[in-house]
Amino acid sequence: MSAYTSKQTLSDTGEIPAGELMNDVPTAGGGISRAAYLLVSQAQVPVEPLLRRANLSTTELKNPRVRIPVKDQIKFLNLVADELRDEFIGIRLARTVELRELGLLYYVMASSPLAMLCAESHDTARSIMKECSSAIGQVNL
């Protein structure tokens, strides 16, 4: 899987424009950084100094089409965690983010054979419980 150039905007089709692929700067969709931005903003903490120290901008974080360098995201998340004195910032953010917004992570989990097996097992167990419940309800004691 190739990395995208830093702070690159995706085309309308979600593709990287031709000739703009690089392998030296790993980037990601930035979903977790955007969630951290919202969290720190809601805490009424001055966010601009944190963004500057992480080489990010408000414009980038407000545009979901901009891919963000991984190293900048890590720096920003660490700064937010320090500012909020929250060593479990990742857990807190994970509880607020819709996994589909994070892109690949969601699709990997959704297409995992183990995840599919667990879902099928859950459906089977639910079906058996439903049948048992129905059968018990029909028995006259």
Chimera marker file (.cmm) of the C-alpha trace (Angstrom):
<marker_set name="trace">
<marker id="1" x="0.000" y="0.000" z="0.000" r="1" g="1" b="0" radius="0.5"/>
<marker id="2" x="1.468" y="3.341" z="-1.002" r="1" g="1" b="0" radius="0.5"/>
<marker id="3" x="1.583" y="6.395" z="1.199" r="1" g="1" b="0" radius="0.5"/>
<marker id="4" x="0.209" y="9.697" z="0.026" r="1" g="1" b="0" radius="0.5"/>
<marker id="5" x="2.030" y="12.979" z="-0.064" r="1" g="1" b="0" radius="0.5"/>
<marker id="6" x="1.665" y="15.046" z="3.066" r="1" g="1" b="0" radius="0.5"/>
<marker id="7" x="-1.464" y="17.115" z="3.490" r="1" g="1" b="0" radius="0.5"/>
<marker id="8" x="-2.844" y="15.999" z="0.150" r="1" g="1" b="0" radius="0.5"/>
<marker id="9" x="-6.447" y="16.505" z="-0.899" r="1" g="1" b="0" radius="0.5"/>
<marker id="10" x="-8.299" y="13.635" z="-2.532" r="1" g="1" b="0" radius="0.5"/>
<marker id="11" x="-10.122" y="14.119" z="-5.832" r="1" g="1" b="0" radius="0.5"/>
<marker id="12" x="-13.913" y="13.970" z="-6.043" r="1" g="1" b="0" radius="0.5"/>
<marker id="13" x="-13.635" y="10.237" z="-6.706" r="1" g="1" b="0" radius="0.5"/>
<marker id="14" x="-11.491" y="9.695" z="-3.619" r="1" g="1" b="0" radius="0.5"/>
<marker id="15" x="-8.425" y="8.998" z="-5.731" r="1" g="1" b="0" radius="0.5"/>
<marker id="16" x="-5.003" y="10.598" z="-5.478" r="1" g="1" b="0" radius="0.5"/>
<marker id="17" x="-4.448" y="12.808" z="-8.567" r="1" g="1" b="0" radius="0.5"/>
<marker id="18" x="-2.035" y="11.240" z="-11.093" r="1" g="1" b="0" radius="0.5"/>
<marker id="19" x="1.627" y="11.937" z="-10.425" r="1" g="1" b="0" radius="0.5"/>
<marker id="20" x="1.089" y="12.912" z="-6.788" r="1" g="1" b="0" radius="0.5"/>
<marker id="21" x="1.937" y="9.602" z="-5.141" r="1" g="1" b="0" radius="0.5"/>
<marker id="22" x="5.015" y="9.445" z="-2.916" r="1" g="1" b="0" radius="0.5"/>
<marker id="23" x="6.332" y="6.688" z="-0.712" r="1" g="1" b="0" radius="0.5"/>
<marker id="24" x="8.261" y="8.780" z="1.796" r="1" g="1" b="0" radius="0.5"/>
<marker id="25" x="5.521" y="10.424" z="3.888" r="1" g="1" b="0" radius="0.5"/>
<marker id="26" x="2.932" y="8.078" z="5.369" r="1" g="1" b="0" radius="0.5"/>
<marker id="27" x="-0.434" y="9.776" z="5.709" r="1" g="1" b="0" radius="0.5"/>
<marker id="28" x="-3.867" y="8.819" z="6.960" r="1" g="1" b="0" radius="0.5"/>
<marker id="29" x="-7.386" y="10.121" z="6.689" r="1" g="1" b="0" radius="0.5"/>
<marker id="30" x="-7.020" y="12.081" z="9.906" r="1" g="1" b="0" radius="0.5"/>
<marker id="31" x="-10.244" y="10.959" z="11.570" r="1" g="1" b="0" radius="0.5"/>
<marker id="32" x="-8.699" y="10.518" z="15.002" r="1" g="1" b="0" radius="0.5"/>
<marker id="33" x="-6.961" y="13.908" z="14.793" r="1" g="1" b="0" radius="0.5"/>
<marker id="34" x="-10.226" y="15.539" z="13.827" r="1" g="1" b="0" radius="0.5"/>
<marker id="35" x="-11.901" y="13.919" z="16.826" r="1" g="1" b="0" radius="0.5"/>
<marker id="36" x="-9.074" y="15.174" z="19.075" r="1" g="1" b="0" radius="0.5"/>
<marker id="37" x="-9.478" y="18.656" z="17.597" r="1" g="1" b="0" radius="0.5"/>
<marker id="38" x="-13.188" y="18.648" z="18.504" r="1" g="1" b="0" radius="0.5"/>
<marker id="39" x="-12.475" y="17.331" z="21.986" r="1" g="1" b="0" radius="0.5"/>
<marker id="40" x="-9.843" y="19.941" z="22.808" r="1" g="1" b="0" radius="0.5"/>
<marker id="41" x="-12.006" y="22.691" z="21.284" r="1" g="1" b="0" radius="0.5"/>
<marker id="42" x="-14.954" y="21.664" z="23.472" r="1" g="1" b="0" radius="0.5"/>
<marker id="43" x="-12.653" y="21.763" z="26.506" r="1" g="1" b="0" radius="0.5"/>
<marker id="44" x="-12.067" y="25.433" z="25.665" r="1" g="1" b="0" radius="0.5"/>
<marker id="45" x="-8.327" y="24.904" z="25.367" r="1" g="1" b="0" radius="0.5"/>
<marker id="46" x="-6.491" y="27.158" z="22.891" r="1" g="1" b="0" radius="0.5"/>
<marker id="47" x="-6.029" y="24.738" z="20.009" r="1" g="1" b="0" radius="0.5"/>
<marker id="48" x="-3.996" y="26.871" z="17.586" r="1" g="1" b="0" radius="0.5"/>
<marker id="49" x="-0.709" y="26.573" z="19.545" r="1" g="1" b="0" radius="0.5"/>
<marker id="50" x="-1.132" y="22.787" z="19.654" r="1" g="1" b="0" radius="0.5"/>
<marker id="51" x="-1.801" y="22.655" z="15.936" r="1" g="1" b="0" radius="0.5"/>
<marker id="52" x="1.248" y="24.798" z="15.144" r="1" g="1" b="0" radius="0.5"/>
<marker id="53" x="3.495" y="22.585" z="17.279" r="1" g="1" b="0" radius="0.5"/>
<marker id="54" x="2.188" y="19.555" z="15.353" r="1" g="1" b="0" radius="0.5"/>
<marker id="55" x="2.603" y="21.249" z="11.932" r="1" g="1" b="0" radius="0.5"/>
<marker id="56" x="-1.153" y="21.230" z="11.363" r="1" g="1" b="0" radius="0.5"/>
<marker id="57" x="-3.796" y="23.857" z="10.699" r="1" g="1" b="0" radius="0.5"/>
<marker id="58" x="-7.471" y="24.341" z="11.478" r="1" g="1" b="0" radius="0.5"/>
<marker id="59" x="-8.189" y="24.360" z="7.742" r="1" g="1" b="0" radius="0.5"/>
<marker id="60" x="-6.670" y="20.897" z="7.339" r="1" g="1" b="0" radius="0.5"/>
<marker id="61" x="-8.561" y="19.424" z="10.250" r="1" g="1" b="0" radius="0.5"/>
<marker id="62" x="-11.857" y="20.925" z="9.135" r="1" g="1" b="0" radius="0.5"/>
<marker id="63" x="-11.491" y="19.433" z="5.648" r="1" g="1" b="0" radius="0.5"/>
<marker id="64" x="-12.145" y="15.665" z="5.744" r="1" g="1" b="0" radius="0.5"/>
<marker id="65" x="-10.695" y="15.321" z="2.240" r="1" g="1" b="0" radius="0.5"/>
<marker id="66" x="-7.206" y="16.324" z="3.387" r="1" g="1" b="0" radius="0.5"/>
<marker id="67" x="-4.894" y="13.460" z="4.306" r="1" g="1" b="0" radius="0.5"/>
<marker id="68" x="-2.607" y="14.206" z="7.238" r="1" g="1" b="0" radius="0.5"/>
<marker id="69" x="0.938" y="12.963" z="7.828" r="1" g="1" b="0" radius="0.5"/>
<marker id="70" x="0.956" y="10.233" z="10.457" r="1" g="1" b="0" radius="0.5"/>
<marker id="71" x="3.846" y="11.813" z="12.392" r="1" g="1" b="0" radius="0.5"/>
<marker id="72" x="1.896" y="15.090" z="12.673" r="1" g="1" b="0" radius="0.5"/>
<marker id="73" x="-1.178" y="13.248" z="13.891" r="1" g="1" b="0" radius="0.5"/>
<marker id="74" x="0.815" y="11.416" z="16.553" r="1" g="1" b="0" radius="0.5"/>
<marker id="75" x="2.377" y="14.675" z="17.690" r="1" g="1" b="0" radius="0.5"/>
<marker id="76" x="-1.033" y="16.388" z="17.862" r="1" g="1" b="0" radius="0.5"/>
<marker id="77" x="-2.635" y="13.515" z="19.804" r="1" g="1" b="0" radius="0.5"/>
<marker id="78" x="0.229" y="13.539" z="22.297" r="1" g="1" b="0" radius="0.5"/>
<marker id="79" x="-0.068" y="17.316" z="22.728" r="1" g="1" b="0" radius="0.5"/>
<marker id="80" x="-3.830" y="17.066" z="23.265" r="1" g="1" b="0" radius="0.5"/>
<marker id="81" x="-3.351" y="14.238" z="25.791" r="1" g="1" b="0" radius="0.5"/>
<marker id="82" x="-0.775" y="16.301" z="27.681" r="1" g="1" b="0" radius="0.5"/>
<marker id="83" x="-2.939" y="19.434" z="27.611" r="1" g="1" b="0" radius="0.5"/>
<marker id="84" x="-6.005" y="17.567" z="28.880" r="1" g="1" b="0" radius="0.5"/>
<marker id="85" x="-3.924" y="15.450" z="31.269" r="1" g="1" b="0" radius="0.5"/>
<marker id="86" x="-5.552" y="12.373" z="29.811" r="1" g="1" b="0" radius="0.5"/>
<marker id="87" x="-3.252" y="9.387" z="29.339" r="1" g="1" b="0" radius="0.5"/>
<marker id="88" x="-6.191" y="7.426" z="27.911" r="1" g="1" b="0" radius="0.5"/>
<marker id="89" x="-7.067" y="9.934" z="25.189" r="1" g="1" b="0" radius="0.5"/>
<marker id="90" x="-7.127" y="7.197" z="22.546" r="1" g="1" b="0" radius="0.5"/>
<marker id="91" x="-9.782" y="5.256" z="24.423" r="1" g="1" b="0" radius="0.5"/>
<marker id="92" x="-11.869" y="8.368" z="24.999" r="1" g="1" b="0" radius="0.5"/>
<marker id="93" x="-11.655" y="9.322" z="21.315" r="1" g="1" b="0" radius="0.5"/>
<marker id="94" x="-12.421" y="5.783" z="20.143" r="1" g="1" b="0" radius="0.5"/>
<marker id="95" x="-15.696" y="5.932" z="22.056" r="1" g="1" b="0" radius="0.5"/>
<marker id="96" x="-16.764" y="9.067" z="20.176" r="1" g="1" b="0" radius="0.5"/>
<marker id="97" x="-15.727" y="8.237" z="16.616" r="1" g="1" b="0" radius="0.5"/>
<marker id="98" x="-17.866" y="6.391" z="14.091" r="1" g="1" b="0" radius="0.5"/>
<marker id="99" x="-15.483" y="3.702" z="12.825" r="1" g="1" b="0" radius="0.5"/>
<marker id="100" x="-16.671" y="4.144" z="9.238" r="1" g="1" b="0" radius="0.5"/>
<marker id="101" x="-15.281" y="7.682" z="9.366" r="1" g="1" b="0" radius="0.5"/>
<marker id="102" x="-11.808" y="6.263" z="9.945" r="1" g="1" b="0" radius="0.5"/>
<marker id="103" x="-11.858" y="4.497" z="6.594" r="1" g="1" b="0" radius="0.5"/>
<marker id="104" x="-9.555" y="1.534" z="6.176" r="1" g="1" b="0" radius="0.5"/>
<marker id="105" x="-9.705" y="0.457" z="9.817" r="1" g="1" b="0" radius="0.5"/>
<marker id="106" x="-13.459" y="-0.029" z="9.550" r="1" g="1" b="0" radius="0.5"/>
<marker id="107" x="-13.241" y="-1.941" z="6.277" r="1" g="1" b="0" radius="0.5"/>
<marker id="108" x="-10.471" y="-4.209" z="7.564" r="1" g="1" b="0" radius="0.5"/>
<marker id="109" x="-12.516" y="-5.035" z="10.646" r="1" g="1" b="0" radius="0.5"/>
<marker id="110" x="-15.721" y="-5.442" z="8.649" r="1" g="1" b="0" radius="0.5"/>
<marker id="111" x="-14.083" y="-7.785" z="6.140" r="1" g="1" b="0" radius="0.5"/>
<marker id="112" x="-12.043" y="-9.823" z="8.619" r="1" g="1" b="0" radius="0.5"/>
<marker id="113" x="-12.861" y="-13.549" z="8.484" r="1" g="1" b="0" radius="0.5"/>
<marker id="114" x="-12.677" y="-13.713" z="12.285" r="1" g="1" b="0" radius="0.5"/>
<marker id="115" x="-15.000" y="-10.734" z="12.658" r="1" g="1" b="0" radius="0.5"/>
<marker id="116" x="-17.393" y="-12.314" z="10.181" r="1" g="1" b="0" radius="0.5"/>
<marker id="117" x="-17.245" y="-15.637" z="12.069" r="1" g="1" b="0" radius="0.5"/>
<marker id="118" x="-18.040" y="-13.847" z="15.340" r="1" g="1" b="0" radius="0.5"/>
<marker id="119" x="-20.958" y="-12.041" z="13.721" r="1" g="1" b="0" radius="0.5"/>
<marker id="120" x="-22.284" y="-15.282" z="12.259" r="1" g="1" b="0" radius="0.5"/>
<marker id="121" x="-21.908" y="-17.034" z="15.629" r="1" g="1" b="0" radius="0.5"/>
<marker id="122" x="-23.788" y="-14.180" z="17.290" r="1" g="1" b="0" radius="0.5"/>
<marker id="123" x="-26.576" y="-14.443" z="14.716" r="1" g="1" b="0" radius="0.5"/>
<marker id="124" x="-26.758" y="-18.225" z="15.175" r="1" g="1" b="0" radius="0.5"/>
<marker id="125" x="-26.880" y="-17.934" z="18.964" r="1" g="1" b="0" radius="0.5"/>
<marker id="126" x="-29.553" y="-15.250" z="18.735" r="1" g="1" b="0" radius="0.5"/>
<marker id="127" x="-31.605" y="-17.434" z="16.392" r="1" g="1" b="0" radius="0.5"/>
<marker id="128" x="-31.358" y="-20.436" z="18.749" r="1" g="1" b="0" radius="0.5"/>
<marker id="129" x="-32.346" y="-18.300" z="21.737" r="1" g="1" b="0" radius="0.5"/>
<marker id="130" x="-35.294" y="-16.919" z="19.807" r="1" g="1" b="0" radius="0.5"/>
<marker id="131" x="-36.462" y="-20.444" z="18.889" r="1" g="1" b="0" radius="0.5"/>
<marker id="132" x="-36.081" y="-21.620" z="22.498" r="1" g="1" b="0" radius="0.5"/>
<marker id="133" x="-37.957" y="-18.621" z="23.786" r="1" g="1" b="0" radius="0.5"/>
<marker id="134" x="-40.713" y="-19.205" z="21.268" r="1" g="1" b="0" radius="0.5"/>
<marker id="135" x="-40.906" y="-22.933" z="22.124" r="1" g="1" b="0" radius="0.5"/>
<marker id="136" x="-41.053" y="-22.230" z="25.867" r="1" g="1" b="0" radius="0.5"/>
<marker id="137" x="-43.858" y="-19.768" z="25.291" r="1" g="1" b="0" radius="0.5"/>
<marker id="138" x="-45.881" y="-22.445" z="23.437" r="1" g="1" b="0" radius="0.5"/>
<marker id="139" x="-45.569" y="-25.133" z="26.134" r="1" g="1" b="0" radius="0.5"/>
<marker id="140" x="-48.493" y="-25.374" z="28.514" r="1" g="1" b="0" radius="0.5"/>
<marker id="141" x="-47.386" y="-26.446" z="31.966" r="1" g="1" b="0" radius="0.5"/>
<link id1="1" id2="2" r="1" g="1" b="0" radius="0.2"/>
<link id1="2" id2="3" r="1" g="1" b="0" radius="0.2"/>
<link id1="3" id2="4" r="1" g="1" b="0" radius="0.2"/>
<link id1="4" id2="5" r="1" g="1" b="0" radius="0.2"/>
<link id1="5" id2="6" r="1" g="1" b="0" radius="0.2"/>
<link id1="6" id2="7" r="1" g="1" b="0" radius="0.2"/>
<link id1="7" id2="8" r="1" g="1" b="0" radius="0.2"/>
<link id1="8" id2="9" r="1" g="1" b="0" radius="0.2"/>
<link id1="9" id2="10" r="1" g="1" b="0" radius="0.2"/>
<link id1="10" id2="11" r="1" g="1" b="0" radius="0.2"/>
<link id1="11" id2="12" r="1" g="1" b="0" radius="0.2"/>
<link id1="12" id2="13" r="1" g="1" b="0" radius="0.2"/>
<link id1="13" id2="14" r="1" g="1" b="0" radius="0.2"/>
<link id1="14" id2="15" r="1" g="1" b="0" radius="0.2"/>
<link id1="15" id2="16" r="1" g="1" b="0" radius="0.2"/>
<link id1="16" id2="17" r="1" g="1" b="0" radius="0.2"/>
<link id1="17" id2="18" r="1" g="1" b="0" radius="0.2"/>
<link id1="18" id2="19" r="1" g="1" b="0" radius="0.2"/>
<link id1="19" id2="20" r="1" g="1" b="0" radius="0.2"/>
<link id1="20" id2="21" r="1" g="1" b="0" radius="0.2"/>
<link id1="21" id2="22" r="1" g="1" b="0" radius="0.2"/>
<link id1="22" id2="23" r="1" g="1" b="0" radius="0.2"/>
<link id1="23" id2="24" r="1" g="1" b="0" radius="0.2"/>
<link id1="24" id2="25" r="1" g="1" b="0" radius="0.2"/>
<link id1="25" id2="26" r="1" g="1" b="0" radius="0.2"/>
<link id1="26" id2="27" r="1" g="1" b="0" radius="0.2"/>
<link id1="27" id2="28" r="1" g="1" b="0" radius="0.2"/>
<link id1="28" id2="29" r="1" g="1" b="0" radius="0.2"/>
<link id1="29" id2="30" r="1" g="1" b="0" radius="0.2"/>
<link id1="30" id2="31" r="1" g="1" b="0" radius="0.2"/>
<link id1="31" id2="32" r="1" g="1" b="0" radius="0.2"/>
<link id1="32" id2="33" r="1" g="1" b="0" radius="0.2"/>
<link id1="33" id2="34" r="1" g="1" b="0" radius="0.2"/>
<link id1="34" id2="35" r="1" g="1" b="0" radius="0.2"/>
<link id1="35" id2="36" r="1" g="1" b="0" radius="0.2"/>
<link id1="36" id2="37" r="1" g="1" b="0" radius="0.2"/>
<link id1="37" id2="38" r="1" g="1" b="0" radius="0.2"/>
<link id1="38" id2="39" r="1" g="1" b="0" radius="0.2"/>
<link id1="39" id2="40" r="1" g="1" b="0" radius="0.2"/>
<link id1="40" id2="41" r="1" g="1" b="0" radius="0.2"/>
<link id1="41" id2="42" r="1" g="1" b="0" radius="0.2"/>
<link id1="42" id2="43" r="1" g="1" b="0" radius="0.2"/>
<link id1="43" id2="44" r="1" g="1" b="0" radius="0.2"/>
<link id1="44" id2="45" r="1" g="1" b="0" radius="0.2"/>
<link id1="45" id2="46" r="1" g="1" b="0" radius="0.2"/>
<link id1="46" id2="47" r="1" g="1" b="0" radius="0.2"/>
<link id1="47" id2="48" r="1" g="1" b="0" radius="0.2"/>
<link id1="48" id2="49" r="1" g="1" b="0" radius="0.2"/>
<link id1="49" id2="50" r="1" g="1" b="0" radius="0.2"/>
<link id1="50" id2="51" r="1" g="1" b="0" radius="0.2"/>
<link id1="51" id2="52" r="1" g="1" b="0" radius="0.2"/>
<link id1="52" id2="53" r="1" g="1" b="0" radius="0.2"/>
<link id1="53" id2="54" r="1" g="1" b="0" radius="0.2"/>
<link id1="54" id2="55" r="1" g="1" b="0" radius="0.2"/>
<link id1="55" id2="56" r="1" g="1" b="0" radius="0.2"/>
<link id1="56" id2="57" r="1" g="1" b="0" radius="0.2"/>
<link id1="57" id2="58" r="1" g="1" b="0" radius="0.2"/>
<link id1="58" id2="59" r="1" g="1" b="0" radius="0.2"/>
<link id1="59" id2="60" r="1" g="1" b="0" radius="0.2"/>
<link id1="60" id2="61" r="1" g="1" b="0" radius="0.2"/>
<link id1="61" id2="62" r="1" g="1" b="0" radius="0.2"/>
<link id1="62" id2="63" r="1" g="1" b="0" radius="0.2"/>
<link id1="63" id2="64" r="1" g="1" b="0" radius="0.2"/>
<link id1="64" id2="65" r="1" g="1" b="0" radius="0.2"/>
<link id1="65" id2="66" r="1" g="1" b="0" radius="0.2"/>
<link id1="66" id2="67" r="1" g="1" b="0" radius="0.2"/>
<link id1="67" id2="68" r="1" g="1" b="0" radius="0.2"/>
<link id1="68" id2="69" r="1" g="1" b="0" radius="0.2"/>
<link id1="69" id2="70" r="1" g="1" b="0" radius="0.2"/>
<link id1="70" id2="71" r="1" g="1" b="0" radius="0.2"/>
<link id1="71" id2="72" r="1" g="1" b="0" radius="0.2"/>
<link id1="72" id2="73" r="1" g="1" b="0" radius="0.2"/>
<link id1="73" id2="74" r="1" g="1" b="0" radius="0.2"/>
<link id1="74" id2="75" r="1" g="1" b="0" radius="0.2"/>
<link id1="75" id2="76" r="1" g="1" b="0" radius="0.2"/>
<link id1="76" id2="77" r="1" g="1" b="0" radius="0.2"/>
<link id1="77" id2="78" r="1" g="1" b="0" radius="0.2"/>
<link id1="78" id2="79" r="1" g="1" b="0" radius="0.2"/>
<link id1="79" id2="80" r="1" g="1" b="0" radius="0.2"/>
<link id1="80" id2="81" r="1" g="1" b="0" radius="0.2"/>
<link id1="81" id2="82" r="1" g="1" b="0" radius="0.2"/>
<link id1="82" id2="83" r="1" g="1" b="0" radius="0.2"/>
<link id1="83" id2="84" r="1" g="1" b="0" radius="0.2"/>
<link id1="84" id2="85" r="1" g="1" b="0" radius="0.2"/>
<link id1="85" id2="86" r="1" g="1" b="0" radius="0.2"/>
<link id1="86" id2="87" r="1" g="1" b="0" radius="0.2"/>
<link id1="87" id2="88" r="1" g="1" b="0" radius="0.2"/>
<link id1="88" id2="89" r="1" g="1" b="0" radius="0.2"/>
<link id1="89" id2="90" r="1" g="1" b="0" radius="0.2"/>
<link id1="90" id2="91" r="1" g="1" b="0" radius="0.2"/>
<link id1="91" id2="92" r="1" g="1" b="0" radius="0.2"/>
<link id1="92" id2="93" r="1" g="1" b="0" radius="0.2"/>
<link id1="93" id2="94" r="1" g="1" b="0" radius="0.2"/>
<link id1="94" id2="95" r="1" g="1" b="0" radius="0.2"/>
<link id1="95" id2="96" r="1" g="1" b="0" radius="0.2"/>
<link id1="96" id2="97" r="1" g="1" b="0" radius="0.2"/>
<link id1="97" id2="98" r="1" g="1" b="0" radius="0.2"/>
<link id1="98" id2="99" r="1" g="1" b="0" radius="0.2"/>
<link id1="99" id2="100" r="1" g="1" b="0" radius="0.2"/>
<link id1="100" id2="101" r="1" g="1" b="0" radius="0.2"/>
<link id1="101" id2="102" r="1" g="1" b="0" radius="0.2"/>
<link id1="102" id2="103" r="1" g="1" b="0" radius="0.2"/>
<link id1="103" id2="104" r="1" g="1" b="0" radius="0.2"/>
<link id1="104" id2="105" r="1" g="1" b="0" radius="0.2"/>
<link id1="105" id2="106" r="1" g="1" b="0" radius="0.2"/>
<link id1="106" id2="107" r="1" g="1" b="0" radius="0.2"/>
<link id1="107" id2="108" r="1" g="1" b="0" radius="0.2"/>
<link id1="108" id2="109" r="1" g="1" b="0" radius="0.2"/>
<link id1="109" id2="110" r="1" g="1" b="0" radius="0.2"/>
<link id1="110" id2="111" r="1" g="1" b="0" radius="0.2"/>
<link id1="111" id2="112" r="1" g="1" b="0" radius="0.2"/>
<link id1="112" id2="113" r="1" g="1" b="0" radius="0.2"/>
<link id1="113" id2="114" r="1" g="1" b="0" radius="0.2"/>
<link id1="114" id2="115" r="1" g="1" b="0" radius="0.2"/>
<link id1="115" id2="116" r="1" g="1" b="0" radius="0.2"/>
<link id1="116" id2="117" r="1" g="1" b="0" radius="0.2"/>
<link id1="117" id2="118" r="1" g="1" b="0" radius="0.2"/>
<link id1="118" id2="119" r="1" g="1" b="0" radius="0.2"/>
<link id1="119" id2="120" r="1" g="1" b="0" radius="0.2"/>
<link id1="120" id2="121" r="1" g="1" b="0" radius="0.2"/>
<link id1="121" id2="122" r="1" g="1" b="0" radius="0.2"/>
<link id1="122" id2="123" r="1" g="1" b="0" radius="0.2"/>
<link id1="123" id2="124" r="1" g="1" b="0" radius="0.2"/>
<link id1="124" id2="125" r="1" g="1" b="0" radius="0.2"/>
<link id1="125" id2="126" r="1" g="1" b="0" radius="0.2"/>
<link id1="126" id2="127" r="1" g="1" b="0" radius="0.2"/>
<link id1="127" id2="128" r="1" g="1" b="0" radius="0.2"/>
<link id1="128" id2="129" r="1" g="1" b="0" radius="0.2"/>
<link id1="129" id2="130" r="1" g="1" b="0" radius="0.2"/>
<link id1="130" id2="131" r="1" g="1" b="0" radius="0.2"/>
<link id1="131" id2="132" r="1" g="1" b="0" radius="0.2"/>
<link id1="132" id2="133" r="1" g="1" b="0" radius="0.2"/>
<link id1="133" id2="134" r="1" g="1" b="0" radius="0.2"/>
<link id1="134" id2="135" r="1" g="1" b="0" radius="0.2"/>
<link id1="135" id2="136" r="1" g="1" b="0" radius="0.2"/>
<link id1="136" id2="137" r="1" g="1" b="0" radius="0.2"/>
<link id1="137" id2="138" r="1" g="1" b="0" radius="0.2"/>
<link id1="138" id2="139" r="1" g="1" b="0" radius="0.2"/>
<link id1="139" id2="140" r="1" g="1" b="0" radius="0.2"/>
<link id1="140" id2="141" r="1" g="1" b="0" radius="0.2"/>
</marker_set>
